[in-house]
């Protein structure tokens, strides 16, 4: 917010990776970050940088605010289901999110040195993570529903990547009427239907081959290792009949799809060039 007004005055188009322009109201930013917003006059003209949902607006935008990495992984995973009639409009959505230690930023923190982090897990901000409100606002904006998000965040003992598992309650009328193949159809239709084929979204729709109801199947859910270094988001899911909930798994690289890669994707859209330009090789 210190520099962006100067860039815009000089005719530049800006993609901001900080948190400064992610809210439409200065009061929300100030409440979450505890800082006074010094460029609140720009908030109304800012476009959210989740490319898959704001592509048209990004193409003509002068200021794009890249979403937070937890937000991108969560929104990409949850919205296809939330936009259906299967979910209660005021649902409480539980999100458990595990981030690599690079997600804590570049400042030195002893607890995040791998000599300390290896073999451990580090929960943090359990009193309310700063991305929770951003997730709620994007879900509301894109679905027209009013979900409440309970966000639990943890640093894993790896450097890069985010895995989120969202537990989404279905309406009571759906009890035991849903199956995993139904979810595959919903997500494939949303992301892979007709002209709307999202290149960077992959749906893990491999069929279950389990012969027992409680058999451990790993390959039907996304793997974090398969997205690290890439701009892809892999999404999987399952339905738990006894609780009438859908569990969505979404994985990204927090430094690529969750930050720099997403910014490049948005830049490509703003410049009118191929959206995948510069993003088809692994950035490792």
Secondary structure, DSSP 8 states (H G I E B T S, - for coil): --SHHHHHHTT--EEE-SSTTS-SSHHHHHHHH-S--S-GGGGGG-EE--HHHHHHHHHH-SEEE---HHHHHHHHHHHHHHTSTTB-TT-EEEEEEEE-GGGG-SS--GGGSHHHHTT--EEE-TT--THHHHHHHHHHHHHS---EEEEEEEE-SSSS-EEEEEEEEB-GGGTTT--HHHHHHHHHHHHHETTEE-TTEEE-------SSTT----TTS--GGGTTTSS-EEEEEEEETTTTEEEEEEEE-TTIIIIIHHHHHHHHHHHTS-TTTT-SS---
